Amino acid sequence: MQTIEFVDECTVQLRGGDGGNGAVSMRREAHVPRGGPNGGDGGRGGDVILQADTNTTSLLDLHRNPHRRAVNGAHGEGLNRTGASGQDTVVRVPVGTVVRDQATGVALADLTGGGQRFVAARGGRGGRGNASFKNRYRRVPQFAELGEHVDERRLRLELKLIADVGLVGYPSSGKSSLIARLSGARPKIGDYPFTTLTPNLGVMRAGDTDVVLADVPGLIEGASEGKGLGHQFLRHIERCHVVLHVLDTFPLEPDRDPVQDLRVIVGELREHDASLLERPALVALNKIDLPDGRAMASLVREQLEDAGHEVYEVSAVSGEGLDPLRYRLGELVAAQRAHHEAEQAMTSELVIRLPEDEGGFDVVRQDDLYRVAGRRVERWVQMTPLSNPEAARYLQGRLRRAGVEKALVAAGAREGDDVAIGDAVFEFSPDITDLPEDEREAILAGELDEEPDLDEADLEALGDVVHGDADAR
């Protein structure tokens, strides 16, 4: 029988498709004078989308093939033909996958419902063709935008199994035997510690309720700090509605007893996630088929009940006491499902698309140059064909209207200084330095929001605003 590897963590590198370039084209037809520009826009690059799939049980495929990329957008063409958008790449992940930023560790998405989709890597914007830049001041634009190039994203995926009941306990306490007896699962069972190396799932029928059970590797004292194997799988019980403590009434070590085992396990759960202790919990005293085990269960049951625990004496081998436990678990799970039903219905088909961090920009002095950092202005520079003088003048007008020149002057930049935006380096030549002294001082003091006079570039820009200029793009 082929063994399928279980992978619940992996790092992926995702990249959306680049946008297509805009086209520079002029309408040329017989008997049609002054046809004008008709270059079409480039197509948008495809997105990389993570989709929760109920038929996917592991992150194995992504672990083996962590690099995924979407299709680039097509370039625009003449006759105002827009390039085709790039096809999205949909990557299926198990339900319960948490997506984190690799660098910061911040959780970006939590895919808890089948069909949920998260846009993990956006595609680049398509460049505008020269027809988009025509206005009353710029009759025949001879430039078009380049498509946006997108960066690769490194994300960390963590799988948290979604089950109704999580079985926790010391190694060899009988969790695997119990889940095999209660459900159709067939986990590995052995007479030695840490038999279970990966989480096991099983479905149990309790009356009219089907209950999903999760058996995780055994926990020992210090598991939340990395001891043993269980610390790798503690997160798999974070989503469980009910916690079932499986206690060994006939432990292998002579200095252990069920009361002390429960105290240790509860402490480890508290260290990992204190909210786990707020959920309904039952205690199963296992191995009462053994005479010494039955005697131990009778000895500690009253002590556990006095501490507020709901206790069941069971045997995973003979099946004794399992029916009351089964139906009680079904009752608790049904109540918890009813509590969360409305919330799950609202999020089952959700598409998660994080807002772009457009923001503003910052000016930072770095050695012998000034760096302007901001997603929007960096994208402007990257999408502008700087070798085209007309396009360069257009870019300078956009930067000036966005307040970049004022911010550079306020930071101490003067004409002739080097300014870096993205991968491009410019020689600073601001129009603001030609203003009268009082107006320049007002700008430096932040008292003047806009330049008082409109030069040729500003007049050209007015048509862009009316046309839908992408200062907000």
C-alpha positions in Angstrom: 0.0 0.0 0.0 1.4 3.4 -1.0 2.0 5.8 1.9 0.8 9.4 1.3 3.0 12.0 3.0 1.2 14.5 5.3 2.5 18.0 5.0 0.9 20.8 7.1 3.5 23.6 6.7 5.3 24.9 3.6 6.7 28.1 2.2 5.6 29.1 -1.3 6.8 31.7 -3.8 4.0 33.2 -5.8 4.1 35.8 -8.6 1.2 37.3 -10.5 1.5 37.9 -14.2 3.0 41.2 -15.6 0.8 43.7 -17.3 0.9 44.1 -21.0 2.5 47.2 -22.6 0.3 49.8 -24.1 0.6 50.4 -27.9 1.8 53.5 -29.8 -0.2 53.6 -33.0 -1.7 56.2 -35.3 -4.8 55.8 -37.4 -4.0 55.8 -41.1 -6.9 55.4 -43.5 -7.5 56.6 -47.0 -9.5 59.8 -47.1 -9.4 60.2 -43.3 -7.1 63.2 -42.5 -5.6 63.6 -39.1 -6.6 60.2 -37.9 -5.0 60.6 -34.5 -3.7 58.1 -32.0 -5.4 54.7 -31.7 -3.0 52.6 -29.6 -4.8 50.2 -27.3 -4.1 49.4 -23.6 -2.2 46.4 -22.4 -4.0 43.6 -20.6 -3.8 43.0 -16.9 -1.7 40.2 -15.6 -3.4 37.2 -14.0 -3.6 36.7 -10.2 -2.4 33.7 -8.2 -5.4 32.6 -6.1 -5.4 30.2 -3.2 -8.7 28.3 -3.0 -9.8 26.1 -0.1 -10.8 22.7 -1.4 -12.6 20.0 0.6 -11.0 17.3 -1.5 -7.4 18.5 -0.7 -6.1 17.1 2.6 -2.4 18.1 2.6 0.0 20.8 1.4 2.1 18.1 -0.2 1.7 19.4 -3.8 2.8 22.9 -2.8 5.7 21.6 -0.7 7.0 19.7 -3.8 6.3 22.6 -6.2 6.3 25.9 -4.3 6.8 28.2 -7.3 3.6 29.3 -8.9 3.1 32.1 -11.4 0.1 33.5 -13.3 0.0 34.4 -17.0 1.2 37.8 -18.3 -1.3 40.2 -19.9 -1.0 40.7 -23.7 0.2 43.9 -25.2 -2.2 46.4 -26.6 -2.5 46.9 -30.4 -3.5 49.5 -32.9 -7.1 50.3 -33.7 -7.7 50.7 -30.0 -7.5 47.0 -29.4 -6.9 46.1 -25.7 -4.6 43.2 -24.9 -6.1 40.1 -23.4 -5.9 39.8 -19.6 -3.6 37.0 -18.3 -5.2 33.9 -17.0 -5.4 33.4 -13.2 -3.6 30.5 -11.5 -5.8 28.8 -9.0 -3.9 26.8 -6.4 -6.1 24.4 -4.3 -5.2 24.1 -0.6 -6.9 22.2 2.3 -9.8 23.8 4.2 -8.3 25.3 7.3 -5.1 26.8 5.7 -3.7 29.9 7.3 -1.7 32.2 5.0 1.0 34.3 6.6 3.6 36.8 5.3 7.0 35.0 5.4 8.9 38.1 6.5 6.6 39.5 9.2 4.6 36.4 10.2 1.3 38.4 9.9 -1.7 36.3 9.1 -3.2 37.5 5.7 -6.0 35.0 5.3 -7.7 32.1 7.1 -9.5 29.8 4.6 -12.0 28.0 6.9 -14.7 27.3 4.3 -14.8 25.2 1.2 -14.6 27.5 -1.8 -13.1 30.4 -0.1 -10.5 32.2 -2.3 -7.6 34.4 -1.4 -5.9 36.6 -4.0 -2.3 35.8 -2.8 -0.4 37.5 -5.6 -1.9 40.3 -7.7 -1.3 40.6 -11.4 0.3 43.8 -12.8 -1.7 46.6 -14.4 -1.7 46.9 -18.1 -0.1 50.0 -19.6 -2.2 52.6 -21.3 -1.9 53.1 -25.0 -1.2 56.4 -26.6 -4.9 56.9 -27.3 -5.4 57.3 -23.6 -3.1 60.3 -23.4 -4.8 62.3 -26.1 -6.3 65.5 -24.9 -6.8 69.1 -26.0 -3.2 70.0 -25.0 -1.6 66.8 -26.2 -3.0 66.1 -29.6 -0.6 63.5 -30.9 1.0 61.6 -28.0 4.0 59.6 -29.1 4.3 57.4 -26.0 2.5 54.7 -24.1 2.9 53.1 -20.7 4.7 49.9 -20.1 3.0 47.1 -18.3 3.5 46.8 -14.5 6.1 44.3 -13.4 5.1 42.6 -10.1 7.4 41.2 -7.5 7.4 37.7 -6.2 5.7 37.1 -2.8 7.0 34.6 -0.2 4.2 33.2 1.9 4.0 30.7 4.7 1.1 28.3 4.7 0.0 26.5 7.8 -2.7 23.9 7.9 -5.0 23.8 11.0 -7.3 20.8 10.7 -11.0 21.5 11.0 -12.6 18.9 13.3 -15.4 18.9 15.8 -13.6 17.0 18.6 -9.9 17.0 19.3 -8.4 14.1 21.2 -5.5 15.1 23.4 -3.4 13.2 25.9 0.0 11.7 26.7 1.6 9.3 24.2 0.2 5.7 24.4 -2.9 6.8 26.3 -5.0 5.1 23.6 -6.1 8.0 21.5 -5.5 6.2 18.2 -7.3 3.1 19.5 -10.2 5.2 20.6 -10.7 7.0 17.3 -10.4 3.7 15.5 -13.2 2.3 17.7 -15.5 5.3 17.4 -15.0 5.8 13.7 -13.9 4.2 10.5 -10.4 5.6 10.8 -7.5 3.2 10.7 -4.6 5.0 12.3 -1.3 3.3 13.2 -1.5 1.7 16.6 1.5 0.4 18.6 2.6 -0.5 22.1 5.3 2.2 22.2 5.2 6.1 22.7 4.8 8.4 19.7 3.1 5.8 17.5 1.1 8.7 15.9 3.4 10.9 13.9 0.7 12.7 11.9 -2.8 13.9 12.7 -5.6 11.4 12.0 -9.2 12.2 11.2 -12.3 10.0 11.6 -16.0 10.5 11.3 -18.3 9.2 14.1 -22.1 8.8 13.9 -23.8 10.0 17.1 -27.6 9.7 16.6 -28.4 12.1 13.7 -25.1 13.9 14.0 -21.8 13.1 12.2 -18.9 14.2 14.3 -15.3 14.6 12.9 -12.7 13.4 15.3 -9.0 14.5 15.2 -6.3 12.5 16.9 -3.0 14.4 17.2 0.4 13.1 18.3 0.8 12.7 22.0 1.7 15.6 24.2 4.3 15.7 27.0 5.2 18.3 29.5 7.0 21.1 27.7 5.3 20.4 24.3 4.4 24.1 23.9 8.1 24.8 24.1 9.1 22.3 21.5 9.6 19.1 23.4 8.4 15.8 21.9 6.3 15.8 18.7 3.0 17.3 19.8 4.2 20.9 19.6 4.2 20.6 15.8 0.5 19.7 15.9 -1.0 21.7 18.7 -2.5 24.1 16.1 -4.6 21.3 14.7 -6.9 21.4 17.8 -7.3 25.2 17.7 -10.5 24.9 15.5 -12.1 22.0 17.4 -15.5 22.7 19.1 -14.9 20.2 21.9 -11.7 18.9 23.6 -11.6 15.3 24.7 -8.9 14.5 27.2 -7.9 10.9 26.9 -6.2 9.8 30.2 -4.2 6.6 30.7 -5.4 4.6 33.7 -2.6 2.1 33.3 0.5 4.3 32.3 3.8 2.7 31.4 5.7 5.0 33.8 5.2 4.2 37.5 5.3 7.9 38.6 2.4 9.0 36.5 -1.3 9.1 37.3 -4.4 10.4 35.4 -4.9 13.5 37.6 -1.3 14.6 37.1 -1.4 13.9 33.3 -4.6 16.1 33.0 -2.9 18.9 34.9 0.1 18.8 32.6 -2.0 18.7 29.4 -4.2 21.5 30.5 -1.1 23.6 31.2 0.3 22.9 27.8 -2.9 23.9 26.1 -3.0 27.1 28.2 0.6 28.0 27.1 -0.3 27.4 23.4 -3.7 29.0 23.3 -5.6 29.9 26.4 -8.9 30.1 24.5 -8.8 26.3 24.2 -9.7 26.0 27.9 -12.9 28.0 27.3 -14.4 25.3 25.0 -16.5 22.3 26.2 -14.2 19.5 27.4 -14.8 15.9 28.5 -12.5 13.5 30.2 -12.2 9.8 29.1 -10.5 7.5 31.5 -9.2 4.8 29.1 -8.1 1.2 29.5 -10.7 0.1 32.1 -10.6 -3.3 30.5 -7.5 -3.9 32.5 -8.1 -4.7 36.3 -5.5 -2.1 37.4 -6.9 0.4 35.0 -10.5 0.0 36.3 -9.2 0.4 39.9 -7.3 3.5 39.0 -10.4 5.0 37.2 -12.6 4.4 40.2 -9.9 6.0 42.5 -9.5 9.2 40.6 -13.0 9.7 39.1 -14.5 11.5 42.1 -11.4 13.7 42.4 -11.8 14.8 38.8 -15.5 15.4 39.1 -15.0 17.5 42.2 -12.6 19.6 40.1 -15.5 20.3 37.6 -14.7 17.8 34.9 -17.3 15.6 33.1 -15.8 12.1 33.3 -16.4 8.9 31.3 -14.8 5.5 32.0 -14.2 3.8 28.7 -12.2 1.0 27.0 -11.1 1.4 23.4 -10.4 -2.3 23.3 -13.7 -3.8 24.6 -15.9 -0.8 23.7 -17.2 -0.5 27.2 -18.6 2.9 28.1 -18.2 4.3 24.6 -21.9 4.8 23.7 -22.6 7.4 26.5 -19.4 9.2 25.5 -20.4 9.1 21.8 -23.8 10.6 22.3 -22.5 13.2 24.8 -20.0 14.3 22.2 -22.7 14.5 19.6 -24.8 16.8 21.8 -22.0 19.2 22.5 -20.9 19.3 18.9 -24.5 20.0 17.7 -24.8 22.9 20.1 -21.5 24.4 19.0 -22.4 24.0 15.3 -25.7 25.8 15.8 -23.8 28.7 17.5 -21.4 29.1 14.6 -23.8 28.2 11.7 -24.6 31.8 10.8 -21.0 32.9 10.8 -19.9 30.0 8.6 -22.8 30.6 6.1 -21.6 34.2 5.6 -18.0 33.2 4.9 -18.4 30.0 2.9 -18.0 31.5 -0.5 -16.0 34.6 0.4 -13.3 36.0 -1.9 -10.6 37.7 0.1 -8.8 40.5 -1.7 -6.6 42.6 0.5 -6.6 46.3 -0.3 -3.5 47.6 -2.0 -1.3 49.7 0.2 -1.3 52.8 -2.1 -0.7 55.2 0.7 1.6 58.2 0.1 5.3 58.3 -0.1 8.4 58.9 2.0 11.6 60.8 1.2 14.7 59.3 2.8 18.3 60.5 2.6 20.6 57.7 1.6 24.3 58.6 1.4 24.6 60.9 -1.6 21.1 60.6 -2.9 17.5 61.0 -1.9 15.2 58.0 -2.2 11.4 58.4 -2.7 9.7 55.3 -1.4 6.0 54.7 -2.2 4.1 52.0 -4.1 2.2 54.4 -6.3 5.1 56.7 -7.4 7.4 53.7 -7.9 4.8 52.1 -10.2 4.5 55.4 -12.2 8.3 55.4 -12.8 8.4 51.7 -13.6 5.6 52.0 -16.2 6.9 55.1 -17.9 9.3 54.6 -20.9 11.9 57.0 -19.6 13.9 57.0 -22.9 11.0 58.9 -24.5 11.4 62.6 -23.7 7.6 63.2 -24.0 6.9 60.4 -21.6 9.6 61.7 -19.2 8.0 65.2 -19.2 4.6 63.6 -18.5 6.0 61.7 -15.5 7.6 64.8 -14.1 4.3 66.5 -14.2 2.6 63.6 -12.3 5.3 63.6 -9.7 5.1 67.4 -9.2 1.3 67.2 -8.9 1.6 64.4 -6.3 3.8 66.7 -4.2 7.1 64.8 -4.7 9.1 67.9 -5.6 7.9 69.8 -2.6 8.7 66.9 -0.3 12.2 66.6 -1.8 12.9 70.3 -1.3 11.6 70.1 2.2 13.9 67.2 2.9 16.9 69.3 1.7 17.3 68.3 -1.9 18.6 70.9 -4.3 19.0 71.1 -8.1 21.5 68.6 -9.3 21.1 66.1 -6.5 20.4 62.5 -7.3 16.9 61.2 -6.6 16.1 57.5 -6.7 12.6 56.2 -7.3 12.3 52.5 -7.6 15.2 51.3 -9.9 15.6 54.7 -11.6 17.9 57.5 -10.6 17.2 61.1 -11.7 19.0 64.4 -11.5 16.8 66.7 -9.4 15.6 69.7 -11.4 12.5 71.1 -9.7 10.3 73.8 -11.0 9.7 75.0 -7.5 13.2 76.5 -7.2 12.1 79.1 -9.8 9.3 80.4 -7.6 9.6 83.7 -5.8 11.3 83.6 -2.4 8.2 84.1 -0.3 6.2 81.4 -2.2 9.2 79.0 -1.8 9.4 79.6 1.9 5.6 79.0 2.2 6.0 75.7 0.5 8.9 74.7 2.7 6.8 75.6 5.7 3.9 73.5 4.5 1.6 76.5 4.2 1.0 76.3 0.5 -0.8 73.3 -0.8 -0.5 73.9 -4.5 1.7 75.9 -6.8 0.2 79.2 -7.7 0.7 79.2 -11.5 0.1 76.5 -14.1 3.0 75.9 -16.5 2.7 74.0 -19.8 2.9 70.6 -18.2 0.1 71.5 -15.8 -2.1 72.6 -18.6 -1.5 69.3 -20.4 -2.3 67.5 -17.2 -5.8 69.1 -17.0 -6.9 67.1 -19.9 -5.6 63.9 -18.2 -7.7 64.6 -15.2 -10.8 65.0 -17.3 -9.9 62.0 -19.3 -9.3 59.9 -16.2 -5.6 60.4 -15.5 -4.3 57.6 -13.2 -3.0 59.8 -10.4 -5.2 57.4 -8.4 -3.9 54.4 -10.4 
